[in-house]
Amino acid sequence: MSAVKPVPPSTPKPSIEKKSLSESLKAYLDRRAIIMLFLGFVAGIPILLIFSSLSLWLREAGIDRSVVTMFSWAALGYAFKFIWAPLIDAVPLPILTKMLGRRRSWILVSQLLIITAICIMAGVNPANEGSLFLMAVGAVLLGFSSATQDIVIDAYRIELAPPSLQAVLSAMYVTGYRLGMIVAGAGALYLADYFGSTEALYSYEAWRNTYWIMAGVMGVGVITTLVIHEPVSQQVLVQRETSDYTRLVLVFAISVIGFVLVFANAGAVLPEVEGVFTGFVLEVVRMAVSLAAAIGIGYGLVKANLVAPEFARVTWVEPIADFFRRYGKKALLLLALIGLYRISDIVAGVISNVFYQDMQFTKVDIANAVKLVGVVMAIGGGFLGGLLAQKMRIMRAMMVGAVLACVTNLLFILLTYHPGSLPYMYLAVILDNLAAGLASAVFIAFLSALTSIRFTAVQYSIFSSLMTLLPKVIGGYSGSIVDSTSYPFFFLFTFALGIPILALIYYVDKHIIIGDNDDYDSDNSRGMSNDGTDKGLDLTKANPNLTQTKEPPRATE
């Protein structure tokens, strides 16, 4: 439900003018942008403790490369966070919600869970036989809690400022995120090396101390959450009995247990295969069957009145129905673009640290180039993306980001012919991260424009989950693909994955008007006409294939 009524189609919008360069830069000093810098920082810490830093730890502990890359699946919580995002919108936390507000209370709880998960991982030596299960438990908890933190921070950001400022907030979020990655990436590698762990001489204590320090750094997030303010929500929250919330959570928990049981037993039933592609198909089938079972269990529990059907519908169904009501059949086109836009660089990134090791670079080389210089360049790319999204239509900026993201993967093929060469390494790292930072900032602004203010957390989590689901599933097989082929083939494959995205962007730009940022162009072909009417409406009359949607007003300046 929304606290405000949709804007009538006849109500003219104010004319949207391009900002000057000085105005665009000044927006980065806005208080709300600074808040997102700090929240982005704590959001960027957990991800590398699951991916690259953990992969190097496991590699030094003697774990096989194929097993190391499979640990990236621990971050699939990012891909499935839309499943529990409705609970975050619907369920208040006892005591904390009254003290801190709906968004800040959930951010604080997720941060405490992140600290707990990191400490669990720090207490495990993967070199010990049988210890990988507990490490996997810690990694999965870290993925779940950090994905939960992302859900709430994304909702907080969208509710914090109007669409005109979302590109800036997205850029600042990406900047903070990359700074967090420097700490959890380069910082973790420096610390592990300082404490005495190398590929030749593994030291569990070095990595344990490193992860303890990372848990301490998350304290910055706790302090930030306590000092920032709660955004003004555009939703009307219906107060329900505590038993209603308890039943809703119980339905979710039973469905998750059903998913886990079906997923585990399906693994025992499905045949073991050696082919990479066949294995991937079987895993997709396994995941689909498990998800279908979980949905079936949840549906059955709702039909059995374990939770009020109306409450379940508003929580899980209405946010999805709203998106399809606004975009119709073209919603499928948007979902395809969301699910594929980042596939090229995400798939390549899963195996990046192992690749650098195989290219004869030391841990310090990797920290200097990838985790420090590379992240700084990604921050620069984020700022460029923010400026780009303010100066041109969002879909045109998306096209620029997509081209750069896939083309820069070809640079790693060049590196395979010059193993151990720092100049070639820095060339690939600098350009690749610049492109990735730009694409990330533009894409976040795009997703924010698609999100209804009435279902902020749920819809944005669906979009961001789709963004990572397929890339992370394929990325889990990156080690096996390289083992079966070669690094040049793998990076050529990731480049080819990005080519169809360009056609998708072009088609979406031709047929869908997205947000305020898509209502004008350099030739003023979109925006307000001379008589004060909305040109977006004129466009839909002239071309019925165009989709124009109306949303309740968001936060204002």
Salt bridges, closest charged atoms under 4 A:
ASP30 OD1 - ARG32 NE 2.94
GLU60 OE2 - LYS363 NZ 2.69
ASP89 OD1 - ARG102 NH1 3.18
ASP89 OD1 - ARG103 NH1 2.94
ASP154 OD1 - ARG157 NH2 3.46
GLU159 OE2 - ARG103 NH2 2.63
GLU283 OE2 - ARG286 NH1 3.36
GLU310 OE1 - ARG240 NH2 3.22
GLU318 OE1 - ARG313 NH1 3.22
GLU318 OE2 - ARG325 NH2 2.38
ASP322 OD2 - ARG326 NE 3.11
ASP322 OD1 - ARG454 NH2 3.01
ASP345 OD2 - ARG342 NH2 2.46
ASP358 OD1 - ARG59 NH2 3.96
ASP358 OD2 - ARG65 NH1 2.62
ASP483 OD1 - ARG65 NH2 2.31
ASP509 OD1 - ARG393 NH1 2.59
ASP516 OD1 - LYS13 NZ 3.71
ASP518 OD1 - ARG393 NH1 3.41
ASP518 OD2 - ARG526 NH1 3.09
ASP519 OD2 - LYS13 NZ 2.35
ASP521 OD2 - ARG393 NE 3.20
ASP521 OD2 - ARG396 NH2 3.45
ASP534 OD2 - LYS13 NZ 3.73
ASP534 OD2 - LYS550 NZ 3.83
GLU551 OE2 - ARG326 NE 3.68
GLU551 OE2 - ARG454 NH2 3.30
GLU557 OE1 - ARG32 NH2 2.90
